Amino acid sequence: MSVKRYDVGMTEETNSRTGFYASYPRVYEAEQGRYVEYEDYAKLKAEVARLLASSFVTAVPCEHYERVVKAGDAMEKWIRLTSEQTITGHLPKSIKRWTAAKKGKPSV
């Protein structure tokens, strides 16, 4: 999706006919601009909503991610050791969901 970005700056000029100096704000296109057009904003907002609905978003800070994975792996191991379903060859849904989440896939 191509989005034009804009910024606001001041234009200063002297009127050649009257000789008066004028300074006024103007909007100009800028690669790293702070603003987008309303139509593009609506598209971007819809895209963010779509991505949030379709992907796994974690509330775990980056520095704690490794600890969470280690704890999840330990819990999976404990479930495998104590679950009756493991003896019969069927994995519990929680293990399937954990494995999918670790791979970045939807776990539902």
N, C-alpha and C positions, 0 to 999 in steps of 0.2 A: 504494500500500500504506500503510495507516494503522498507525503504530506508536506505542504509548504509551511515553513516556519517564518515568523515575523518578529520584529523588535520595534521599539519606539525610540526615536532620537529627536534631537533638536536640529532644525534647519535655520540657518542664519543667512540673511541676504539683505542687500540694499537695493531698493527699487530704483532702477536707472532713470525713470521718468521724474519721480518726486524727490529722490535722494534720501528717503526715509529708510532707516535701518529697521529690520523686522526679524524677530526670532519666534518660531512657532514649532510645535511638535509635528512629527511626521512618522508614518508607519512605513517600514521598508522590509523587504524580504532578506532574511539572514539564515545561513546554514544552521547555526546554533541558537536561533531565536527563541525567546521565552514564550511566544504566543502562537496559536494556530487559529485558522478560521473556524467558525462555529460548526460548519458542516463536517470538517475534518475532526473536530473535537468529538462530535457525536459518533463518528466512525471509530475513533480510537477508544472511546468509552465502551462501545459495544464489543470491540475486539478484546479489551481487558476482561469484560464480563464473560465472554466466551472462553477465554483461556483459563480463567479462574474456575469456571464450571467444569472444564474438561481435563484438568491436570491436577496432580497432587501438589498441594501447597502446604508446606510445613511451617509450623510455628516454632520450630526448634532453631535457635541461633546456630550459625555455622560452626562455632567453636565447640558446641555440645553434640554435633551430629554423630561423631564417631562413638561417643559414649552411648547414645541412643541405639545405634546399630548393634553395638556390643551387647547391650541389655536385651535387645530383641532377639539376637541370636541365642543368648543364654536361655531366654524364655522358650524359644522354639525347641531347644535341646531338652529342656525339662518336660515340655508337653510330649515330645516324642518318647521320652523314657517312661512317663506315667500314664499315657493314654492307652485305653483298651483298643481304640481304633487303629493305632499303630501296629498292634499285634496282628490284627486281621488284614493289614495291608492297605487300609484306607486312611489317608491323611485327614486330620481335622481341617475344617475350613479356615481356622485361624492361621495355620501353618501355610496353607495355599495363599492366603491374603498377604501374609508377611513376606513370603518369597516374591510375590508380584510387586509389592510396594518397594522392596529393596532394589528390584530391577527397574523401578520407575514406571511401572505399568499400573493401570487402574486396578485397585484391589477389590472392587465390587463385582 
